[in-house]
């Protein structure tokens, strides 16, 4: 890895939020940075995310929470910049039956229990203020930051394997998401299919999440509302009419409204990894160094800056100043 460190050149695979965040971090710290991706912008899985800060569908818990809290601090600062697409919102996490326990990580963020109304469909819950991300705005914001820092995008690239990266001198950072299953290859990567419904804006003062089966969430944004959702092991990218109907019905029950109008539906494949997030260094047979950063499941945005800083540490970059 000595050659990579002295040349300060990096090739990042993947243009979702993990790849973009790593790209910004490396480029802004003076590295010659190139992002290679098959899909960019609105084509990526990240663009289909809800997206609200919340550690969901990712392991191992102890590392995930540390990365998530590091990202929380960055997002909270970004919320002061309207151009970033961030704001802070009250999140209510509920259970249909029993007690919805407050996780340990939520207490330092000010989480507290609340009692739903007697006629509510939920039995218990807790509330905490978290960052809300307008994905279309934030991904464009990251891309613009990356380019301003001197970074280069090369899109429409299909790599059959890591050895196919042409630059023989650069450090490689693998943020391929679900693509890592074939690229590495890594059989532990599996697609957790998530479908959402984009509905017109509703007068909802908080975001609402229920992880009890069936998964349900309603996330109000500036111009619309994201309703969800699904989490099944599947690589089907076509929207399901049955899923749409179930999402609308369950959200109508929770929000005490008639089923909302469907503006559009979106499907993304959460890049879950059964062995947990892979953030580790590996040597290719040709001697080049790869730092893997994939397997973030349903927490790609939530882990983005924490994982990027961990990648930077492995690569020998200085800390964020």
N, C-alpha and C positions, 0 to 999 in steps of 0.2 A: 504493500500500500504506500510505501515511501514515494514511489514515482507519482502516484495520484496526488499526494499531498503537496509535492513541490510544484507540480504543474498547475494545480488549482483549476482543474477542468472536470466537469461532471456532465454525464448524460443521464437524464431522468426518463424512465419509461412510464407513461401514463399521464393524462391531463385532467383527471378528476381532482377532487379537492386535495387528496394526499399528494399527488404529483405537483399540482400548482403551488401548494404551500411550501413544499421542499424547494421548488424552483425559485420562489420569491426569496426564501431564506438564503440559499446558496448565492443567487445573483446579487442580492443586496449586501452580501459580505465579500463581494469582489471576485467570485469564481466565474469563469467562463461556463455558462450554463445553457444546455440544450434540452428541450423536452421533446421526446418522440412519442407519438400517440396515433392510434388508429382512429379514435373518436375524440372530438374536442367540443368545448362549449355545451350547447344544448343536447348533444348526442350522448354525453357521458351519463353514467349511473348517478353521479352526484347531482345532475340537473333535475333528476326525478325525485330527489329527496324532499322530505316535508318542509323545511328542516328546522329543527329546534335542538338546542343543546340538551342532550340527555344520553347517559351511557346505556346503550341498548344493543343487545344481541352481539356481544363481543366478549372474548375471554383472553387472558385470565383476569379476574376481577381486580386483584391488587395492582397490577400494572395499568389496567384500563382506567381505573379511578385516578391514579396519579397523572396519567397523560391527559385525561379529561379535565382535571382541575387546572392543569397548566394552560390548556386551551381556553378554559373559562376566563382566566385572567386576561388573555389577549382579546377575546371577543368582547368582554365588558368594556375594555378601552376603545375598541372599534365602534361600539355603539354610540360614542360621542361624535362620530363622523357619519353624517347622513349618506354620503356617497358610497359607504361600504356596504349598505344593505342590511345593517344590523339595528336592532332595537332590543330593549329588555321587556319581558312580558311575564305575567304571573302564570305559572304552570300548576295545574291541579292534577295530581296523580291519584286515581281512585280505584277502589275495589268494589265489585258487585256484592261480595259476601265477606264477612269477617273483618279483621283489622288490616288496614293497609299500613304496614310498618314503614317508618321513616328510615331510609338507609343512613349509615354513619356519615357518608360523604356529604349528605345534604344538610346536616346540622350547622356546619360552619358557614353555609350559604344562607342561613336564616330560615330553614324549613320549619314548618309547624303543622301540627295536625288540625284538621277542621272537621266539623260534623255536618254532613249533608242534611238537607231538609228531610222531614219525615216521609214525604211522598217522592223523594228522589229515588232513582233506580240504583244509586250507589249506596253502599253501607258505610263507607269510611273513606278517608283520603288525607293527603297532606298537600301543602302548597309551598312553592318556592319560586323566587324570581330567577329567570334564566334568559340567556340570549336567544333571540329569534332571528333566523337568517332568511332573507329573501334571496334564494339561491341564484336566480338569474342575474341579480344585481351584484352579488358577492363574487360569483365566478368571473364576471366581467371585470370587477374591481381587482381581483387577484391577477388576472391576465394582463391588465394594464400596468399594474405594479411590476410584474415580471418583465414586461417589455421595456418599461422605463429604466429598469436596472440593467438593461443590456442583454436580457435573455432572448433565446431564439426558439420558436416553435417549428417543428416539422410534423405536419399532420398527414393523415391517410397512409400511415406506415403500419405494415403488418410484419411483425418479427416472429419467425417460427420458434426461436429460442434465444437465450441471452447471448450466446456466442455470435449471433447475427448482427449485433451492434457493431457498426463499422469502425468507430473511433477506437483505435487500439491503445490510446494513452489515457483516456478519461476514466475516472471513477464512474461506476454505474450504480444508480439508485433505482431499485425496482418497485414502482408504485402501480403495478399493473392491475390491481384489484382482482376482479373475477378472472381476468385474463391470465393471472399467474398459474391457474390450474394447468394450462397447456404450456405456457411460456417457460416455467421453471424446469420441469413440470412438478406440480404439487397436488397429489390426490386428496389431500386433506381439505382443499378449498371446495366449497359447495355453494351453489346459488340459492340464496334465501329470497324468494320472489316477493316483492312488495308492490301492491297496486294501490293507487290513491285516486280520489275523485277531486277535481278542482271545481269548486262551487262559487257562486257569487258571494261577495262580502256579506258577513252576518254581524249583527250587533252582539258580539261575544267578548266580554271584557278580559277573558283569560283563555289560555290553551287548556285542553282537556285530554288526558290520556288514561286509558284503562288497559292494563296488560292481562287481565283475566280473559280467558277465552270467551267469546271471540274478541281478538284485538280490536280496539276502537280508539280513534283519536280525532280531534277537531282542532285545527290550528289556524286562527284568524291571522291574515296578513293584510298589508296595506290595501291591496286591490281585490283580494279574493279570500277564499277559505279552503284549506287543504283538509280533506276528510279521508280517513283510513280505518282500517288497512288490512293487509294480509301479510303473512309470514310463513310461506311453505317452501319446501325444498323442490325447486322447479326452475328450469331455464326458459320457460314460456314467456315471451315478451309481448304477446298479443293480450290486449285487455279482455277480461272475462265479464260478460254481461251479468252472470250470477254474482260475481264478486262485487260489481258495481251496485247491484240491487241490495245485497246484504250490507254493504257499507252505508248506503243511503238510509236503509231502514234502522240500523243500529244507531247511527248518528242522530236521526230524527227522534228516536226514543230518548237519547241522552240529552238532547238540546230542547226537547219539548216543542218541536216544530214539525210541520209537514215535511216530507222528503224534499231536499233542496234540488234546485236545477243543476244539471250537469253541464259545466262549460267544456270540460275535456277530462279524459282519464290518462294517467301515466303509469307506466310499469318500469320498475328498476330491479336489478338483481343485486341484493346485498352480498358483498364478498365475504361471507363467513368462512372461518377456518376452524375445523374441529380441534386442532392442536393449539388454538389460540393465535392472536396476532403474531405475525412473524416480523420481528425487528432485530435483524442479526446480520453479521458480515459473513460472506462466503468467498472463497477463491475459485475462480473458473479454471478449467484445465489449462487454458492458455496463459494463466498467471494474473489475469485482471481481477480486480476486486469488485464485488457486488455487495451493496447494502440493501437487504430486503426490507420493505415497509408495506405489508399488505395483510389482508385478513381482518379488516376493521368491522366487518359485519354491518350492523345498522348504526354504527357510530362514526362514520367517516369524518363528518364535520366536527363532531364532538372531540375526536382524538387528534385532529389534524395538526395543530401547532405543537402539542405535547410530543407527538411522534416525530415531527420534523426536527424539533430540538434534539431528540434522542438520536436521530440519524446524524445530525450535525456533530454531536458529541463523538459518535463512532468514527466519523470522518476526520475529526481533529479540528473542526472549526472553533473559533472563539464563541463565547456566549453572546446572546443578544444584548446590544448596548442601549 
